[in-house]
Amino acid sequence: MEIDLSTDIDRISWQELARLFELAPLGKKREPEQLEIAFRNSMLKVFAFQGEKLIGAGRALSDGVWRAAIYDVAVFPEYQGRGIGSMIVRHLIDSAKVDVIMLYAAPGKSEFYERFGFRKMVTAMAIMPSEDEARKRGLIE
């Protein structure tokens, strides 16, 4: 299976990317228009294709000097476990070229990211739209 990583955002069907996020699954449903804004506003983005078929994606915010944060790494379920997520994460890490890279991971996915050197932070904090829902999903204490 040949996988092509691309940073060409013009190749993306935002409806297909929304479908990817829904099936991966990555939490709540994402609207195509909002995904387009988020990916276009991200300094780093990468998409995985098999032929012309979108099979994975990821993005990162960065100041280009000291810090970057990886978000939204997703692979269609039928392609998971084949190293595609690892290719996406490795591409984002290598492209960031900053001192510290942080990561927002779905609950239960920490072990996957630990393979790249990510460690849980003691001082990370977040404001969530619904604290009760965030607690239920295991996002906050």
N, C-alpha and C positions, 0 to 999 in steps of 0.2 A: 504494500500500500504506500504510494508516494504522496507525501503531504507537502504542500506549498504554504510557507508563511508569507504573508503579504501585509504591508502597511498602507496599501492603496485603499483609502476609505471610499473612493468612488466605485469600488467593486461591490459594495455592501447593499443588500436589500434589507432595509430596516425592519420590514415585517418578518423576514426570516431570522434576523438577529433577535427580535422579540420572541419568536417561537423557540429559539435556542435557549434563551434565558428562562422561559416557562418550563421547558422540558428538562433542563439540566439537573435539578431545579435550583434556582437562585432566589428564593424568597418570593416576594410579592410580584404580581404581573407587572411587566414593564411595557409602557406604550412606545411604539416605534419612534414617534416624534421626540420623545424624551431621551431615548437611547441615542438618537442621532446627535442631539445637543451635547449629551455627556461625552460621547466618543470624539466628536469634533473639538470639544473644549479640552480634551486630554492631550498632554504633550506627547505621550507615548501610547500607541495602540497597535495591536497586531491581530491578524485574522488568519485562521487555519482553513485551508481548502483542500479538498480531494477533487482534482479536476476543477470544475466550476462550482462545486457544492461547498457552501460554507459549513464547516463542521466544528469550529471553535473560535473563541475570541478572548481578548483580555486588554486591559488598559491601565495606565498609570498616570497620576498627576505628579508633576515635578517642578521644582524651582530651577532645575538645571545646574545647581551648584552643590547644595548640601543634602537636600531631602527629596525623596520620592515616596509615593504610596501606591501600591498595586490594588486594583479593584476589578471586580467583574470578570474573573477568569472562569470560562464556561466551555464545556465540550458536550456535544450531543451524547445522550446516554449510550447509544449503540457504538460510539467511538471511544468511550471512556476505557481506561485501563490499557491503552495502546501507546502511551508516552506523548500524546498530543498536548495534554495539559502541561506536562513538563517542558515541552518545546516552547509553549507560549510563555510560561513563567521564566524560563532561562533567557528567552529573547528580551523580555521586559527588564530583567535584572541587568543583563549585559548592555542594554541600550541606555539605562538610566545614568550611569557614570556619575554617581553621587556617593557621599559618605554613608548615609543611612537610608535604607529602604524599608518602609513599613508596609504592612499588608492587612487588608480587611478580609478575613476568611469566614466562610460559612461554618456554623457549628459542626463539629465532627471531622473537619478537614485539616486540623492542625498538623497531624502526622505527615500528610502529604507535603506541606510547606516546610516542615522541619528538615526534610532531605536537602533543601537548598540553603540551610543555615538560618532560617527564621527562628526566633525564639519569642516566647510570650513576654510581653512587657508588663512591668509592675505599675507603671505610671500612666498607661493609656486610659483615656476617659472619653465618653461620648454623650451627646445630648440626642435622645431619640424622640420621635414624634409621639410614641405611646410606650411609656416605661413598662406597663403591665405586659403588653404584647412582646416587647423586647426581652423581658424576663422569661416569658413562656418559651420563646425561641432560643433561649440560652445565649443571648447576645450581651446581656449585662447581668451583674450580680444583684 
